[in-house]
Amino acid sequence: MKIEIAKDKDGYTAQVAGHKHLTAFGFTKTEALEELSGVVEFELESQSEIRQIEKRITECIHHLKDQD
């Protein structure tokens, strides 16, 4: 996984290459990377939660179909 750091007008932007929404800003490179770490953790947790909910919805749909 490649991490890109670019100079911004007011600081730095850090981004996970190929992931448009995994971007963070900091006044220093370190701050940008620390912020990016939090963004990645949040986004990955969210995706996991979404998968869990989708799985539960699918189970409910199958259960309903079995009752028909």
N, C-alpha and C positions, 0 to 999 in steps of 0.2 A: 504494500500500500504506500503510495507516494504522497508526501505532504509538500505542498507548495506554500512558500512564504513570499509575499510581494510587498514592496514599499507602497504605502498609501499616502494620501495628502497629509493626514494627521498621525500616522503611525504605520501599522503593519496589518496585513490580512493573511490569515493562514487558512488553507483549504485542503481537503482530501481530494486528490485528483480524481476526476470523473464523477464526483458527487456534488452537484450544484448547491444543494442545501446544507452541506457540511462545511460551513464557512464561519470564521470568527475574526473579530478585530481586537487589537491591543495597541497600546502606545509603544510597546517594545515587542521584539520578536518573541520573548519569553511569555509576555502577557497574552499575545495572540495564540501561542501554542497551548497555554493553559486554558484559555477560553475555548479553543477548538476541542480540547479533551472533554470539556463539559458538554459541548454541543454533540459530539459523537456519542457520548454516554447517553444523553437524553434521547437522541434520535434512535439509537439502537434499542433502548428500552422501549420506546414507543412502538417500534416495529414488532418487537416481541409481544407486547400487549395486544397489538392489532391482530397478530396471528393467533393468539390465544382466544380472542373474542370471535374471530372468524371460524375457528375450529368449533367453538361452542355453538355458534349459530348453525353451522353445518350439521352438527349432531342433533340439534333441535329439529331441523328440517327433516333429516332422515327419520327421526322418531315420529314426527307428524305423518310422514308418508307411510310408515309401517302401520299406523293406526287406521289408515283409510282402507 
